[in-house]
Amino acid sequence: MNLIELGDITDSEYTEEHSCMENLFPESDRLVHCQSSHEEKVNSWQMHGIHHASEEEVAMGEAEYLGEITYHSMIAVNFCPFCGKKLGT
């Protein structure tokens, strides 16, 4: 999922993404800079935790298809929780 697709599902606009080797789950744990959310200006870095359905979850009926987003959380951050870098510098 690219930043535009993430923006579409969250009604936000993201300008950049931080990635580092210490993040072992880069498809699930995304660090992005948000410049607008729900049509309001924002200037914050956010960590998005995104869970994509596995084959087992589809088989159990917890998701309709493989890769479906079944859980998404977001928290504002100032530092990368994986490598410690101050974000925005």
N, C-alpha and C positions, 0 to 999 in steps of 0.2 A: 504494500500500500504506500503510495507516495503522499507528499504533503497536501496536495490538492484533494485527494480522496479522503484523507484524514479530516481535512477541513470541511468537506461535504457532510461527513457523518456527525461532526461536532458543531456545525454552524459557526466555524471560526476560520481565520486566515493565519497560516504559519509561514514564516519567512526563511527559516533555516533549521537545521537539525544538527545536534551534537552526536557524534558517534565515537566510540573508543574501543580498544581491544579488550578492556576489562569487562564490558557488558557482554555477558555470555548469551543473552537472549534478545538480540537487537530487533527481532520481528515483534516481540511482545512488549519490551520495555523501551519506549521511545522518548527521547529528550528533544523537545522542539520549542522554538521561540514563537510566541503568539503575539500578533499585532492587532487582531480584532476578534471579538467574541460576541455573537448575537448582535452584530452591527454596532458594538461599542468599542472604542479604542482601548487597547490593552498593550502593555509592554512587559511581558513576563515570560520566563522560561517555565516549561511545564513538563512533568514526567507523566506519560500516558502508559498505563498498564492495560494491555489488550490481550484477551484470551481468544484463541481461535479453536473451534471445535475439532476434536480428534475423531478418528474412525469409531472408537469405543463409545464416545458421547453420542454420535449419530445412531449407532446400533442400539443404544439404550433409550433413544427417543429424546435425549436432552438437547439435541440440535437437529435441524432439518438437513444440513449438508456439511461435508467436510470443509473446514476452514471458515465456517460461519463465525462471526464475532458474537460470543455469548456473554462476554463480560468486558467492561471498559471503565477504568477509573482514571482520574487525573488529579495531580497535586502540583502546586506551584513550588519551584525549587530555585535556589541560587547557585548551587554547586552540583556537579555530577556525582551521584551517589556511588558510582563505580570507580572513577579515576580521581575524584576530588577536585577537578578543575573548576575554577569560578567561571560560571557561564556569563556570556555577554562581554567578555574581555578579549 
